[in-house]
């Protein structure tokens, strides 16, 4: 693929020092910390289970949440932010592992743009990043950005991923969850090709799923539960299945453990076939949650204090 322009990867803080495209900076929350649960019942080798067990009982520091306004920025692929003077915003990469798509190449702290400008829009808050198609990343990393910016008094169009035909249901997920956070959200889907935004608003310092969860999520969950309505049942024991999972996680002997779960009054649920408000109402009435590690378990955010 032919390179159109190369961009140097820098952090948002460094970008503010180097580039006049940074119009304004607003600190929305100060740095804070929290302590994780001392006991984590997570089985399995590697992946999330190892992360959760390794951090049990730890004090996790969270950075300040900061809102940046960038002039004439480009958004490409899964939310990579590029400036007109040759910088790529590090936080928008999610990670710096190699990436090659029809629009961009990422390697060795350099981003290479390989596609020309597709469209131009006036302004908006970016809610795109690598991992955006995963409910857990959306709920803990992207949705809170819309929530805290709205709390600050700014009302902005929300720039989200434009899913292809295969993942059309994702747009419903974005809109339904945003409607539990904001009044009449204005949602603008963006595809992978370069879009220039006259005034791009970008938030840093929110959660990094699964390693770090910002305490802001507690306020977010309270807001979503308030808008979703009261749970239909309380003190429910829920077992989460993943029959529609695209990641191949399943219990090979599920038929054998089903009687065990039923004897203990566990209700078998498949969150992926439920709307966002339905999931919020269901989990806000849960007393016990059990299931395979995955995005659906992020719904534990809505469970009452004391749920296990």
C-alpha positions in Angstrom: 0.0 0.0 0.0 1.2 3.5 -0.8 2.0 5.7 2.1 0.2 9.1 2.1 1.8 10.5 5.3 3.6 9.2 8.4 2.7 10.3 11.9 4.8 10.1 15.1 3.0 8.5 18.1 3.0 10.7 21.2 0.9 10.8 24.4 -1.9 13.4 24.8 0.2 15.3 27.4 3.2 15.4 25.0 0.9 16.5 22.1 -0.3 19.5 24.1 3.4 20.6 24.5 4.3 20.0 20.8 1.3 20.8 18.7 -0.8 24.0 18.3 -3.7 21.9 17.2 -4.5 21.3 20.8 -7.0 24.1 21.4 -8.0 23.5 25.0 -7.5 21.1 27.9 -10.0 20.6 30.7 -9.4 18.4 33.8 -12.7 16.6 34.5 -11.6 14.6 37.6 -8.4 14.4 39.7 -6.3 11.3 40.1 -7.7 8.8 42.6 -7.3 5.2 43.7 -9.4 2.2 44.8 -8.8 -1.2 46.4 -9.8 -4.4 44.5 -11.7 -7.3 46.1 -9.4 -9.4 48.3 -10.9 -12.7 47.1 -11.4 -13.4 43.4 -13.2 -16.6 42.3 -11.7 -16.9 38.8 -10.5 -20.2 37.3 -8.3 -20.8 34.3 -4.8 -20.1 33.1 -3.9 -16.8 31.4 -6.2 -14.1 30.2 -8.6 -12.1 32.4 -8.6 -14.8 35.1 -4.9 -14.3 35.7 -5.2 -10.5 35.7 -8.0 -10.6 38.2 -6.3 -13.0 40.6 -3.0 -11.2 40.3 -4.6 -7.9 41.3 -6.8 -9.2 44.2 -6.5 -7.0 47.2 -4.4 -4.4 45.4 -4.6 -0.6 45.4 -5.1 0.6 41.9 -4.2 4.2 40.9 -6.4 5.9 38.4 -5.1 9.0 36.5 -7.0 12.2 36.1 -9.7 12.3 33.4 -8.8 15.0 30.9 -10.8 16.4 28.0 -8.7 17.6 25.0 -10.0 19.7 22.1 -8.1 19.2 18.8 -8.4 21.3 15.7 -8.8 19.7 12.3 -7.9 16.2 13.5 -8.3 13.0 11.4 -10.0 9.9 12.7 -9.1 6.7 10.9 -9.8 3.0 11.2 -10.9 2.1 14.8 -10.6 5.6 16.2 -6.9 6.4 15.6 -6.5 10.2 16.0 -4.0 12.0 13.7 -3.1 15.7 13.7 -2.4 17.9 10.7 1.2 18.5 11.9 2.2 14.8 11.9 1.4 13.4 15.3 -0.7 10.3 16.2 -2.4 10.3 19.6 -1.0 7.4 21.6 -4.1 6.9 23.7 -6.3 6.4 20.6 -4.2 3.4 19.6 -5.3 1.4 22.6 -2.0 -0.4 22.2 1.0 -0.1 19.9 1.0 -3.6 18.6 1.5 -3.9 14.8 -1.6 -3.2 12.7 -2.2 -3.2 9.0 -5.6 -2.3 7.5 -6.8 -0.8 4.1 -6.5 2.6 5.7 -3.5 2.6 8.1 -0.3 0.8 9.2 0.9 0.9 12.8 4.5 -0.2 13.5 7.4 0.9 15.7 5.7 4.0 17.2 4.8 5.2 13.8 1.4 5.4 12.1 1.3 5.4 8.3 -1.8 6.7 6.6 -2.6 4.9 3.4 -6.1 6.3 2.4 -7.3 9.7 1.4 -9.9 11.9 3.1 -13.3 10.4 3.0 -15.5 13.0 4.7 -15.5 16.2 6.9 -17.6 17.0 9.9 -17.7 20.0 12.2 -17.3 18.6 15.7 -17.9 15.7 18.0 -16.7 13.6 21.0 -14.8 10.5 19.9 -16.2 7.2 21.2 -14.1 4.9 19.0 -11.1 2.7 19.8 -9.7 -0.8 19.1 -11.9 -3.2 21.0 -15.0 -1.1 20.4 -17.0 -4.0 19.2 -16.7 -5.7 22.6 -19.4 -4.9 25.1 -17.0 -4.9 28.0 -14.7 -2.3 26.4 -17.6 -0.2 25.3 -19.2 -0.2 28.8 -16.1 0.6 30.8 -13.9 2.6 28.4 -16.1 4.5 25.9 -19.5 5.0 27.4 -18.1 6.7 30.5 -16.5 9.3 28.3 -20.0 10.4 27.1 -21.2 10.4 30.7 -18.5 12.5 32.2 -18.5 15.1 29.4 -22.2 15.4 29.7 -21.8 16.0 33.4 -19.4 18.8 32.6 -22.2 20.6 30.7 -20.9 20.0 27.2 -23.5 18.7 24.7 -21.7 17.2 21.7 -22.4 14.8 18.8 -21.1 11.4 19.7 -18.8 9.8 17.1 -19.1 6.0 17.2 -18.1 3.0 15.2 -20.1 2.3 12.0 -20.5 -1.5 12.1 -20.7 -3.5 8.9 -23.7 -5.6 7.9 -22.4 -8.6 9.9 -22.3 -6.5 13.2 -25.3 -4.3 12.6 -26.5 -5.0 16.1 -23.6 -3.0 17.5 -25.2 0.3 16.6 -28.3 -0.7 18.6 -25.9 -1.4 21.5 -24.3 2.0 21.3 -27.6 3.9 20.9 -29.5 2.0 23.6 -26.7 2.3 26.2 -26.1 6.0 25.4 -29.9 6.6 25.8 -29.5 5.3 29.4 -26.8 7.9 30.1 -27.8 11.0 28.2 -31.1 12.7 27.2 -31.6 12.5 23.4 -28.0 11.6 22.4 -26.9 12.7 18.9 -25.1 9.6 17.5 -22.9 9.9 14.3 -21.5 6.5 13.0 -18.0 6.8 11.4 -16.5 4.1 9.1 -12.8 3.2 8.9 -11.8 5.8 6.2 -10.3 9.1 7.2 -12.7 11.7 8.6 -11.6 15.2 9.3 -13.2 16.8 12.4 -13.0 20.6 12.8 -13.2 20.4 16.6 -12.5 16.9 17.9 -13.0 16.3 21.7 -11.1 13.4 23.1 -11.1 12.1 26.7 -8.2 10.3 28.4 -7.8 8.6 31.8 -11.0 6.5 31.9 -10.9 2.8 32.6 -8.5 0.3 30.9 -10.5 -2.9 30.7 -9.8 -5.3 32.3 -6.9 -4.0 34.3 -8.2 -0.8 35.7 -11.8 0.4 36.4 -12.3 4.0 37.2 -14.6 4.8 40.2 -16.6 6.9 37.8 -18.3 3.6 36.7 -20.3 3.6 40.0 -22.0 6.9 39.1 -22.5 5.6 35.5 -24.1 2.4 36.7 -26.4 4.4 39.1 -27.6 6.6 36.2 -28.2 3.6 33.9 -30.2 1.7 36.5 -32.3 4.8 37.2 -33.2 5.2 33.5 -33.7 1.4 32.9 -36.2 1.0 35.6 -36.6 -1.3 38.6 -35.6 -5.0 38.2 -38.4 -7.5 37.6 -37.1 -9.8 40.2 -34.6 -9.5 43.1 -32.1 -11.9 44.7 -31.7 -13.9 41.5 -28.9 -16.4 40.9 -27.8 -16.0 37.3 -25.6 -18.3 35.2 -24.4 -16.6 32.0 -24.1 -18.7 28.8 -22.1 -17.7 25.7 -23.9 -19.7 23.0 -23.5 -16.8 20.6 -19.9 -16.0 21.5 -17.5 -15.3 18.6 -14.5 -16.2 20.8 -15.0 -19.9 21.1 -15.4 -19.9 24.9 -17.9 -22.6 26.1 -18.2 -25.3 28.8 -17.7 -28.6 27.0 -19.7 -30.6 29.7 -22.4 -28.0 30.2 -25.1 -30.7 30.1 -23.5 -32.3 33.1 -23.4 -29.2 35.3 -26.9 -28.0 34.3 -28.6 -30.1 37.0 -26.1 -28.8 39.5 -27.1 -25.2 38.7 -30.8 -25.9 38.6 -30.7 -27.6 42.0 -29.2 -24.3 43.4 -31.9 -22.2 41.7 -29.6 -20.6 39.1 -31.4 -19.1 36.1 -29.7 -19.7 32.8 -29.5 -16.5 30.8 -28.0 -15.4 27.4 -27.2 -11.7 27.7 -26.4 -11.4 24.0 -30.0 -11.8 23.0 -31.3 -9.1 25.4 -31.5 -5.4 24.9 -29.3 -3.1 27.0 -32.1 -1.9 29.3 -33.2 -5.6 29.8 -29.7 -6.5 30.8 -29.4 -3.6 33.3 -32.7 -4.5 34.9 -31.8 -8.2 35.1 -28.4 -7.7 36.7 -29.5 -5.1 39.1 -31.6 -7.8 40.7 -28.9 -10.4 40.9 -27.5 -11.8 44.2 -25.1 -14.3 42.6 -23.4 -14.4 39.2 -21.6 -17.3 37.6 -20.3 -17.8 34.0 -17.4 -17.9 31.7 -15.1 -14.9 31.5 -16.2 -12.5 28.8 -17.9 -9.2 28.0 -21.3 -10.3 29.4 -19.8 -10.5 32.9 -19.2 -6.7 32.7 -22.9 -6.5 33.6 -21.8 -7.2 37.2 -21.3 -3.5 37.3 -25.1 -3.2 37.8 -25.4 -5.9 40.5 -26.3 -4.6 44.0 -23.7 -4.2 46.7 -23.0 -7.6 48.3 -23.7 -9.6 45.2 -21.3 -12.5 44.6 
